[in-house]
Amino acid sequence: MNLIILGAPGSGKGTSATVLRETYSLAHISTGDLFRYNIKENTPLGIEAKSYMDKGALVPDDVTIRMVEDRLNNPDCEKGYILDGFPRNIAQAEALDKMLAAKGSKIDAVVYVKCDDDIIMDRVTTRRVCEKCGASFNVKYMPTKVEGICDVCGGNVVQRSDDNPETVAKRLETYRINTQPLIDFYNERGIIVEGNNNVDSKTCISSIEAGLKNLGL
């Protein structure tokens, strides 16, 4: 099963991706992780990507596509994968189609994690993260046992600088502009599977699994 997962920042996309990965034994391919790995390991693609990033320029689609293609050649992708953060635009989606067709493969479904903006705003602005281990908490929904202290490692738990209402609103607007064309692109194929995360992740995952079954997956 080859999946793409879409969802606004703070929608619960990451949690859904993790559950789907474990449930269906999929390789979870995050473009953010791909970039960090290639840059850290000084791979040819990492060096090329960093040359653009160092100049404050966007990494061209071609570099990102080649990075994803290289990752899809790994053995752990043979049984299926979930693409997280790619494609980000129609050009990347079309390049992915071409790449997979050359391998006799395709995307089976696009999981779209939906969540209302006001709920995302509430969840993100009350989110807190451990400076030491990165564990995530929430002052309203999942507070630490001791205020400001990580339950996992004892590190300081803080609010990320970009988890403020103004920045979150801008991220949501940017997401909508970039993602709606992708949703329309895949909707025309009838392979969009929606999960509503307004209530909780369990309800969201149940609807996603039901949608995948309806597609015969």
KAHURA-V418058 format. One record per helix or strand of 2 or more residues. SS is the DSSP state (@ for helix, = for strand). FROM is the first residue (numbers start at 1). TO is the last residue. If there is no record, write none. Layout:
BEGIN
{{SS | FROM | TO} {SS | FROM | TO}}
END
This chain:
BEGIN
{{= | 2 | 7} {@ | 13 | 24} {= | 27 | 30} {@ | 31 | 40} {@ | 44 | 53} {@ | 61 | 72} {@ | 75 | 77} {= | 81 | 84} {@ | 90 | 102} {= | 109 | 114} {@ | 117 | 125} {= | 127 | 130} {= | 136 | 138} {= | 156 | 158} {@ | 165 | 187} {= | 192 | 196} {@ | 201 | 214}}
END
